[in-house]
Amino acid sequence: MVAESLEVPFMNHCDFHYSHLLPKKPGILPLEETMTKKCRRCGAEFVTRSRIRKRCDACQAVVSAEKQKKANERLKARRAARRMCMLKAS
């Protein structure tokens, strides 16, 4: 018995990628279109024109302040550590 040869169409590396299994991203919103989203912090519904936003304005202000406070604390700790190193060296 002679096995028939199956013709395989040309395949490139993209054919083996799994991105076709991932959910499709929605397209870009038209300039003035708005969407309602649910805040990930308090659960309130809010209207936005951004696909990226995940929090309402009130929660975003609180989170930004918290992040800024943590960043200032890290900066103060770094400066204090550097000061201690300078004192020990001299």
C-alpha positions in Angstrom: 0.0 0.0 0.0 1.2 3.4 -0.9 0.3 6.2 1.5 -1.2 9.2 -0.2 0.8 12.4 0.5 -1.3 15.1 2.0 -0.6 18.6 0.8 0.0 21.0 3.7 -0.5 24.7 2.9 2.4 27.0 3.7 2.4 27.9 7.4 4.3 30.6 9.2 5.1 31.0 12.9 1.9 33.1 13.4 -0.2 30.0 12.6 1.1 28.3 15.7 0.4 31.3 18.0 -2.4 31.1 20.5 -3.6 34.7 20.2 -6.7 33.5 18.2 -7.9 31.9 21.5 -7.8 35.1 23.5 -10.9 37.2 23.7 -11.1 39.9 21.1 -10.5 43.5 22.3 -13.3 46.0 21.5 -12.4 48.6 19.0 -11.4 52.2 19.7 -14.4 54.3 20.9 -15.5 57.1 18.6 -14.4 60.5 19.9 -17.5 61.5 21.9 -18.9 58.1 22.9 -19.3 57.4 26.6 -19.6 54.1 28.5 -20.8 53.1 31.9 -18.4 51.2 34.1 -18.4 49.8 37.6 -15.8 51.1 40.1 -13.5 48.3 41.2 -13.1 50.0 44.6 -16.6 50.9 45.7 -18.8 49.2 43.1 -20.5 52.4 42.0 -21.6 52.9 38.4 -19.9 55.8 36.6 -19.8 57.2 33.1 -16.5 57.7 31.3 -15.1 58.1 27.8 -12.0 56.1 28.7 -11.6 52.3 28.3 -8.7 52.4 30.7 -10.4 53.9 33.8 -11.3 51.4 36.5 -12.4 53.7 39.4 -14.9 56.5 39.8 -13.5 60.1 40.3 -13.8 60.0 44.1 -12.0 56.6 44.5 -9.4 57.6 42.0 -8.5 60.7 44.0 -8.2 58.6 47.2 -6.1 56.0 45.5 -3.8 58.6 44.0 -3.3 60.3 47.4 -2.5 56.9 49.0 0.1 56.1 46.2 1.6 59.6 46.5 1.9 59.2 50.3 3.7 55.8 49.9 6.0 57.2 47.3 6.9 60.1 49.7 7.6 57.6 52.5 9.9 55.6 50.3 11.7 58.7 49.2 12.2 59.8 52.9 13.5 56.3 53.8 16.0 56.4 50.9 17.2 59.8 51.9 17.6 58.8 55.5 19.5 55.6 54.6 21.8 57.7 52.3 22.3 60.2 55.2 23.3 57.4 57.5 25.8 56.0 55.0 27.3 59.4 54.6 27.7 59.8 58.4 29.3 56.4 58.8 31.7 57.0 55.9 33.0 60.3 57.4 
